[in-house]
Every structure is written in structure tokens, then in C-alpha cells.
Amino acid sequence: MSFLPIAHPALIAVVALAALGLVAWRLIADRDGRARWIPRLFLVLACALLALRPGIPEGSAQQVVADVDVVLVVDSTTSMVAEDWNGGPRLDGVRADVQQLIDAYPGARFSLITFDNSASQRLPLTTDVDAVMSALEVLTPPTTAYARGSDIGVAASLLAQVLTAQEAASDEFAQASTVTAAASARAQFVFYFGDGEQTAETPPTSFAGASSLVAGGEVFGYGTAEGGRMPVDTGNVAEQGETEYLQYEGSDALSVIDEENLATVAADLGVTYAHRSPDTPLELPDPPRVSASLTDSASVGARTELSWILALAIAGLLAWELAGAARRVRQTITDVRRAT
């Protein structure tokens, strides 16, 4: 037998003892109505047990955990809001693919790097996948007035620093982790999300300096050869009205994917490149190591719940109590009518 109380056991005990004390007092004091108070005694006991959530352990629940650290490198330049992903911004495609990626690597730790005019690490390694998705949901390019020529490799130096630091810390994490049975080193995957559009006047910075630290990953490209229009972002959320688009020589400027640049990024990192579109499934590499860990036997999913039995008993006792109350109300009404 195991218990997963809904509140601190001490609080449950205090409330239960108070209720039991009241029922016991009424059993002693109300000699004529003891028959009504005995079921109430069982009702209090059943409620107290239900609050403790009893169950029968079934051993341990086994969970497959990906023994890998995943670094997400996301392009957040103005071109990533070009509207050629199912009529919406390219960042919508990135968000959808990251969600698939998270689902594909249960138990992995994720870090998020974004880049536009410069690169920054938005999230250090975390297993909180909700935090990763929340960070991507609020991710927007810099306002149009502050956007300038961007380098698709501006995150290369930061990526190398992050991977180096993570590799140095992997032994410490493995010893402290209660989730994986863990090896002394964790594989590091890098996934790059961008459109490859180099608008800086210099050639793209190479990611080759980080390749020796990368065990796997992929470069994903977003955009079309036809290009997409880019909405103007003034940074003033109060402004409303018809959407304005960036202009070039009197017409809407179009952002076009550069797959050659993206293939170069993939080659520098030692991974593969894939063009993404809404109608193609995401194909991801398998992590090099997978370890199975056993969760605590008292956790949900590793036990048979007995609470439903108590709930049925409580429902029966409450039905009996309501039926008795209804009888007493009817009797009171009858007595009043007779008296009048």
C-alpha cells in the first residue's frame, strides 16, 4: 500500500481528527439519534482515506530518456517573418518544428540561442520544454528601424562557447541527475533554423570551430524561391490598421531562401541540411545513446489507484444521508400539517 496525499498529511490528520471528535461527541450525546451518526463516522473515515490517495504499487514505471543535450540556434532576423510559410511567417514553421523535435527527444535538455543583429543565449540547458516553447512564442525580430545587415553565422562564436561549457559541465550533471543512469558525458546535438539570407556585406562566419563538439543535429531551411513579403514592425503595439510591408525600389521587398548558404552551415557543423515546408514531415537523427530510468514506485502510473473505491463508498453514504434528510423533512411537514 502506498499513499499520495492531496495535502500535507499533518493537515489531513488535524481536519480528520476534528471531524471524528465531533461525530464521537454526537454519538455519545445523542442517544436517540445514534443510528444516524454511525454512518457519518464511516463517512468521515472514508473522506480522510480518500485525501491520502491510497494505491497498490505495481513496481516502477519505466521511461526512456534521451541522453543528449540539444542546442537550438534560431534565426530571428527580419526575413524570418516573411510570409511564405502557409501564408504566415517563417517563425511559425520554426515553432512547429521545435515542438516536434522536443517530442522526439523525451528527457533531453534544451538550450536556445537566437540571433539577429547579434547572438544571445535565451535559455541555458533545461528540461523545462514549456519554457523553450514560451521563449519561441514571444520571439520577434528587432524593429524595422533597428534592423541592419545580418550575418547568418553571427552565432558561431557563442555556439562554440556554449558547447564547450556544456561539455565541461556534463560530468557534474551526470552525477547530480536523478533522471538518467547516466554516462560521464552527454552527446551534444545542434539544430539550426534559418533562411540563409546573408545581408551583411561580409561573407558568412563559419561554424567549423564548433564542429568537433557536435555529435549530431541538422540545419533546417525556411522560405521559398519565390520569396515572401516582410511586414514593417515599428515597435508601437498601439498602432493598428492595414499591414505595411518593407519596400524595395517602389514595390514590396521579397526575402528569398538561400539554400546554398544553409548547406554550407550544415557542412561546417558536420550535419545534414533539409528544406522545410508545411507539408513535409520532420526527420530527425536518433540520439547516440538512450538510457532507461525507473521512476519512483509511488509515482502516478506505477500504481493501482484505490481512490475510486472510496469515492463510491462516499457517494453511497452521502446518498443514504440525503435520503434520511428527505425523510425527516417530509416528517416535519407532516407534523406541521397535523398540528395546524
C-alpha positions, -999 to +999 in steps of 0.1 A: +000+000+000+012+035-009-002+069-004+000+102-025-019+127-002-035+157-018-023+179+011+003+176+039-006+145+060-005+166+092-032+189+078-053+160+068-049+144+102-059+177+120-091+180+099-100+143+102-095+142+140-116+173+145-144+158+124-141+125+142-142+142+176-175+159+166-190+127+154-179+108+185-194+135+207-227+133+189-227+095+192-224+098+230-247+128+235-275+119+210-287+086+223-319+086+203-301+095+170-271+072+172-283+053+142-278+085+121-243+092+134-227+058+129-228+061+090-214+096+094-185+082+113-177+059+084-182+089+060-155+109+078-131+080+078-137+074+041-131+111+033-098+111+053-086+080+035-096+095+001-075+126+009-045+103+014-050+087-021-042+051-013-029+027-040-011-005-046+024-002-061+030-021-093+067-018-093+085+010-112+074+029-143+100+027-170+107+058-190+130+061-220+152+092-217+173+106-245+208+111-231+215+142-252+219+179-249+202+198-277+212+234-287+186+252-308+201+280-330+172+301-343+174+329-369+153+358-356+162+384-383+135+404-401+135+379-430+121+352-407+087+369-406+085+367-444+050+354-451+058+323-472+050+295-446+014+286-453+007+324-457+022+331-423+057+340-410+086+315-413+089+316-375+056+297-373+073+269-391+103+270-367+079+268-337+061+239-351+093+220-359+108+227-325+077+212-309+082+181-330+118+180-320+110+182-283+086+153-287+112+132-305+138+135-276+119+129-243+141+137-213+167+156-233+179+190-221+175+220-244+193+253-248+181+282-270+203+306-289+188+333-312+205+357-335+196+388-355+220+418-352+239+398-326+236+364-309+224+357-274+216+326-254+179+329-244+178+298-223+206+277-207+202+239-207+168+230-192+144+201-192+115+226-190+102+223-225+074+247-218+100+274-211+116+266-245+083+269-264+073+300-244+106+317-254+099+309-290+063+321-288+074+356-278+104+356-302+103+385-327+128+402-349+142+437-340+120+466-351+125+476-387+142+508-377+169+490-358+174+461-382+206+461-402+226+438-424+227+404-407+253+376-407+238+341-407+269+329-388+269+356-361+261+329-336+291+307-344+313+320-316+286+319-290+276+283-300+312+271-296+313+287-261+280+272-251+290+237-263+324+239-246+308+250-213+282+222-216+308+196-223+328+207-192+297+205-170+284+172-183+302+151-156+288+172-128+253+169-143+256+132-147+265+127-110+237+150-098+209+138-121+182+116-108+166+111-142+193+093-161+215+065-151+240+084-169+272+083-186+300+106-178+295+126-210+264+136-228+261+138-266+255+173-279+232+179-308+228+212-327+198+222-348+200+254-368+168+271-380+171+299-406+166+310-442+202+315-451+198+351-463+231+369-458+225+406-458+258+417-442+285+429-465+309+404-453+309+366-461+291+344-436+310+335-404+319+298-404+306+273-378+335+250-383+350+259-350+321+242-332+320+210-353+343+189-331+318+194-302+287+184-323+277+147-322+247+152-345+219+175-355+206+192-386+202+225-404+166+234-414+158+259-441+127+281-443+114+301-471+108+297-508+125+305-541+096+329-549+102+348-517+079+363-491+069+398-481+081+411-447+057+432-426+071+465-412+075+465-374+075+499-358+076+486-323+044+505-314+018+479-303-008+507-302-006+512-339-033+494-359-045+494-394-035+478-427-002+459-427+027+477-443+055+458-459+091+466-465+097+483-498+125+480-524+126+502-554+089+511-551+075+476-546+073+450-518+107+436-509+109+399-510+130+376-489+143+345-507+157+314-491+194+308-498+199+270-496+235+272-507+244+292-476+224+268-454+241+238-469+274+255-461+264+259-424+254+222-423+288+212-438+306+234-413+288+218-384+291+183-398+254+177-401+228+174-428+206+201-444+169+198-451+144+223-466+113+226-445+077+232-458+044+227-440+035+195-459+067+176-452+073+155-420+103+163-398+130+137-400+155+137-370+186+117-362+185+092-334+204+101-303+236+081-300+227+068-265+194+060-249+191+051-212+161+038-194+155+051-159+130+039-133+107+064-117+097+062-080+072+033-075+048+057-058+045+080-087+014+082-108+014+054-135+034+030-113+005+021-090-031+010-090-054+037-076-078+027-049-094+061-045-123+052-068-134+025-043-135+051-015-153+076-038-180+050-045-184+043-007-186+081+000-212+085-027-233+057-012-230+072+023-239+107+010-269+092-008-280+075+024-276+108+043-297+127+017-324+101+018-325+103+056-327+141+054-355+139+029-375+116+052-370+139+081-382+169+060-413+150+050-420+140+086-416+176+097-440+188+071-465+161+081-462+170+117-467+207+110-499+199+089-513+178+117-506+205+143-525+230+122 
